[in-house]
Amino acid sequence: MPVEVAFTRLLKIGRQLDRFSEVLRCRKHTHQWLRLTADYVGLRGDLPFDVKFSSGRFEFLERSDVATFWQIFYREIYPVEPSDLLIVDAGANIGAFSLYALQTAPQCKVIAVEPAPDSCKRFRSMLCANAMESRCTLHEAALGERPGDTRIRLDIASQFRRTGISGYPVQALTLDSLIPPGATVDLLKMDIEGAEYSVLNSLSPDTLRRIRRIDLEFHPQAPAVTTIGPLISNGFMLKRYLDEGEGYGVALLARG
């Protein structure tokens, strides 16, 4: 695709101020900004490809990788504060958010949990490519109401896998067991495909008190109000709410 055509498409995006700021963030972040932006807006190139930045690189293998990476890094759907020290990445997938958190908050440690073995393999490769293994602990497991075993389907795209139905056997852990005793979690990011209500509802009061912010993606399996309501009752304030329709969306809550 000629560069001139790509720039024409970019100019159309630039007429929308919010999208233009996303492109500027992308340009500042990586020298491969034009290639990445073109793929994001639909001028698709060949896969795989990778982008490089100061800490290392990130590889894209699936089309959905590009959209996920863009929303995390340049749309900033899960905002991280530079002063954050401990972040939990629940539903870590291939590690895009964990990488964003590690780059944005240079002193932070990340506890990540992801049940799919192929996604975990890519996650570990990403940590190695960015020399960040010492700052991130990855648990190859699913989150659940109680410890035990569950299953995950691996025959669909990595972004849409759910546990508890059928497929590959995996270990299930609780959030209480992942968060160190007495530690304060600056941010709990959750994208666990509909299990957010049951997992949050199973948290001990002590663990919940030690979480400062929760940024969660909600799904049709449990209406948003059933997940957000109990958090508000426990001292959180709703800071941002994005309704994407059909029961999907993102909510950011923080201690008052």
C-alpha positions as CSV (number, residue, x, y, z in Angstrom):
1,M,0.0,0.0,0.0
2,P,1.6,3.4,-1.0
3,V,2.6,5.7,1.8
4,E,0.5,8.5,0.3
5,V,-2.7,6.4,0.6
6,A,-1.8,5.6,4.2
7,F,-1.3,9.2,5.1
8,T,-4.7,10.1,3.4
9,R,-6.4,7.6,5.7
10,L,-4.5,9.0,8.7
11,L,-5.6,12.6,7.9
12,K,-9.2,11.4,7.9
13,I,-8.6,10.0,11.4
14,G,-6.9,13.2,12.4
15,R,-10.2,15.2,11.9
16,Q,-11.3,13.5,15.1
17,L,-9.3,15.1,17.8
18,D,-9.4,12.1,20.2
19,R,-8.2,9.7,17.4
20,F,-5.5,12.1,16.4
21,S,-4.1,12.2,19.9
22,E,-4.0,8.4,19.8
23,V,-1.9,8.6,16.6
24,L,0.4,11.1,18.2
25,R,0.9,8.8,21.2
26,C,1.7,5.9,18.8
27,R,4.2,8.1,16.9
28,K,6.0,9.1,20.1
29,H,6.1,5.5,21.3
30,T,7.5,3.6,18.4
31,H,9.3,4.3,15.1
32,Q,7.0,1.8,13.5
33,W,4.0,4.1,14.2
34,L,2.9,4.3,10.6
35,R,2.9,0.5,10.1
36,L,1.0,0.0,13.3
37,T,-1.5,2.8,12.7
38,A,-2.2,1.6,9.1
39,D,-2.9,-1.9,10.3
40,Y,-5.2,-0.5,13.1
41,V,-7.3,1.5,10.6
42,G,-7.7,-1.4,8.2
43,L,-4.8,-1.1,5.7
44,R,-3.7,-4.5,6.7
45,G,-0.2,-5.8,6.1
46,D,1.3,-9.2,6.5
47,L,1.5,-11.0,9.9
48,P,3.5,-11.5,11.9
49,F,5.2,-8.2,12.5
50,D,6.6,-6.5,15.5
51,V,7.2,-2.9,16.8
52,K,10.2,-1.7,18.7
53,F,10.4,0.9,21.5
54,S,12.9,1.9,24.2
55,S,12.4,-1.2,26.4
56,G,12.4,-3.8,23.6
57,R,9.7,-5.0,21.2
58,F,6.2,-6.5,20.9
59,E,5.1,-9.1,18.3
60,F,1.7,-9.2,16.6
61,L,0.5,-12.6,15.5
62,E,-3.3,-12.2,15.4
63,R,-5.4,-9.4,13.9
64,S,-7.0,-8.9,17.3
65,D,-3.5,-8.3,18.8
66,V,-3.4,-4.9,17.1
67,A,-6.7,-3.6,18.3
68,T,-6.0,-4.8,21.9
69,F,-2.5,-3.2,21.9
70,W,-3.8,0.1,20.5
71,Q,-6.7,0.4,23.0
72,I,-4.3,-0.2,25.9
73,F,-1.3,1.9,24.8
74,Y,-2.9,4.7,22.8
75,R,-6.5,4.9,23.8
76,E,-5.5,4.3,27.4
77,I,-8.6,2.3,28.4
78,Y,-6.8,1.1,31.5
79,P,-5.0,4.2,32.8
80,V,-1.9,3.6,34.9
81,E,-0.4,6.2,37.3
82,P,3.4,6.6,37.1
83,S,3.6,6.3,40.9
84,D,1.8,2.9,41.0
85,L,3.9,0.3,42.8
86,L,1.8,-2.9,42.6
87,I,-0.6,-3.8,39.8
88,V,-2.6,-7.0,39.3
89,D,-3.3,-8.0,35.7
90,A,-6.3,-10.4,35.8
91,G,-6.9,-11.9,32.4
92,A,-3.4,-10.9,31.1
93,N,-3.7,-12.6,27.7
94,I,-0.4,-12.1,25.8
95,G,0.8,-9.3,28.1
96,A,0.0,-6.0,26.4
97,F,-1.4,-4.4,29.5
98,S,1.3,-5.7,31.7
99,L,3.9,-4.2,29.3
100,Y,2.0,-0.9,29.3
101,A,2.0,-0.9,33.1
102,L,5.7,-1.7,33.4
103,Q,6.6,1.0,31.0
104,T,4.3,3.7,32.5
105,A,5.1,3.0,36.1
106,P,8.9,2.4,36.2
107,Q,8.9,1.3,39.9
108,C,5.9,-1.0,39.8
109,K,5.7,-4.8,40.0
110,V,3.0,-6.7,38.2
111,I,1.2,-9.8,39.2
112,A,-0.4,-11.3,36.1
113,V,-2.7,-14.3,35.8
114,E,-3.6,-16.0,32.5
115,P,-5.0,-19.5,32.0
116,A,-4.2,-20.2,28.3
117,P,-0.8,-21.9,27.9
118,D,-0.2,-20.5,24.4
119,S,-0.9,-16.9,25.6
120,C,1.4,-17.5,28.6
121,K,4.2,-18.6,26.2
122,R,3.8,-15.4,24.3
123,F,3.7,-13.4,27.5
124,R,7.0,-14.9,28.7
125,S,8.6,-14.2,25.4
126,M,7.4,-10.6,25.6
127,L,8.9,-10.1,29.1
128,C,12.2,-11.5,27.9
129,A,12.2,-9.3,24.8
130,N,11.8,-6.3,27.1
131,A,14.1,-7.5,29.9
132,M,11.3,-7.2,32.5
133,E,11.2,-10.7,33.9
134,S,12.2,-9.5,37.3
135,R,9.3,-7.1,37.6
136,C,6.5,-9.4,36.6
137,T,5.2,-12.6,38.1
138,L,3.0,-14.6,35.7
139,H,0.6,-17.3,37.0
140,E,-0.6,-19.8,34.4
141,A,-4.0,-20.2,35.9
142,A,-7.6,-19.0,35.8
143,L,-9.3,-16.8,38.5
144,G,-12.2,-18.3,40.3
145,E,-14.3,-18.1,43.4
146,R,-12.4,-20.9,45.0
147,P,-9.1,-22.8,44.3
148,G,-9.4,-26.0,42.2
149,D,-9.4,-26.9,38.5
150,T,-11.3,-25.7,35.5
151,R,-11.1,-25.8,31.7
152,I,-10.5,-23.3,28.9
153,R,-11.3,-23.5,25.2
154,L,-8.2,-23.0,23.0
155,D,-9.8,-23.4,19.6
156,I,-10.9,-19.8,19.3
157,A,-9.0,-16.5,19.1
158,S,-7.1,-15.7,22.3
159,Q,-9.1,-12.6,23.0
160,F,-12.4,-14.4,23.4
161,R,-11.6,-17.5,25.5
162,R,-13.7,-18.3,28.5
163,T,-13.1,-20.8,31.3
164,G,-15.4,-23.1,33.1
165,I,-17.1,-24.6,30.0
166,S,-14.9,-27.2,28.3
167,G,-11.5,-27.7,26.8
168,Y,-8.0,-27.7,28.2
169,P,-7.6,-28.3,31.9
170,V,-6.1,-25.5,34.0
171,Q,-5.6,-24.6,37.6
172,A,-8.0,-22.1,39.2
173,L,-6.7,-19.6,41.8
174,T,-8.4,-16.9,43.9
175,L,-7.4,-13.3,44.0
176,D,-6.9,-13.6,47.8
177,S,-4.2,-16.1,47.2
178,L,-2.4,-14.0,44.5
179,I,-2.2,-10.7,46.5
180,P,0.5,-10.8,49.1
181,P,-0.7,-10.4,52.7
182,G,-0.7,-6.8,53.8
183,A,0.2,-5.5,50.4
184,T,-1.7,-2.5,48.8
185,V,-2.7,-3.0,45.2
186,D,-2.7,0.3,43.4
187,L,-4.6,-1.0,40.4
188,L,-6.5,-4.2,39.7
189,K,-7.2,-4.5,36.0
190,M,-9.7,-7.2,35.1
191,D,-10.7,-8.7,31.8
192,I,-11.8,-12.3,32.6
193,E,-14.7,-12.8,30.2
194,G,-17.7,-12.7,32.4
195,A,-16.2,-14.1,35.7
196,E,-15.6,-10.6,37.2
197,Y,-18.7,-10.6,39.4
198,S,-18.1,-14.0,41.0
199,V,-14.3,-13.4,41.5
200,L,-14.8,-9.9,43.0
201,N,-17.7,-11.2,45.2
202,S,-15.4,-13.9,46.6
203,L,-12.8,-11.5,47.8
204,S,-12.2,-11.2,51.5
205,P,-13.1,-7.8,53.0
206,D,-9.4,-7.4,54.0
207,T,-8.1,-7.9,50.5
208,L,-10.8,-5.6,49.0
209,R,-9.8,-2.8,51.4
210,R,-6.3,-3.0,50.2
211,I,-7.2,-2.3,46.6
212,R,-7.1,1.4,45.6
213,R,-8.4,1.2,42.0
214,I,-10.3,-1.3,39.9
215,D,-10.5,-1.1,36.1
216,L,-12.7,-3.8,34.8
217,E,-14.2,-4.9,31.6
218,F,-17.7,-6.2,32.1
219,H,-19.6,-8.8,29.9
220,P,-23.1,-9.9,29.3
221,Q,-22.8,-12.9,31.5
222,A,-23.4,-10.6,34.5
223,P,-25.0,-7.2,34.2
224,A,-22.6,-4.3,35.0
225,V,-24.7,-3.1,38.0
226,T,-24.3,-6.5,39.7
227,T,-20.5,-6.1,39.6
228,I,-20.2,-2.3,40.2
229,G,-22.9,-2.0,42.8
230,P,-21.2,-4.0,45.5
231,L,-17.9,-2.1,44.9
232,I,-19.6,1.2,45.5
233,S,-21.2,-0.2,48.6
234,N,-17.6,-1.0,49.8
235,G,-16.2,2.5,49.4
236,F,-15.4,2.8,45.7
237,M,-16.5,5.6,43.5
238,L,-17.3,5.2,39.8
239,K,-14.8,7.4,38.0
240,R,-15.5,6.4,34.4
241,Y,-18.1,4.2,32.6
242,L,-17.9,3.2,29.0
243,D,-20.9,1.3,27.6
244,E,-20.0,-0.4,24.4
245,G,-23.4,-1.9,23.9
246,E,-24.9,-5.5,24.2
247,G,-23.7,-5.8,27.8
248,Y,-20.1,-5.0,27.2
249,G,-18.1,-2.1,28.6
250,V,-15.3,-0.8,30.9
251,A,-15.7,0.8,34.3
252,L,-13.0,2.5,36.4
253,L,-13.6,2.7,40.2
254,A,-11.4,4.2,42.9
255,R,-11.4,4.6,46.6
256,G,-13.0,7.9,47.6
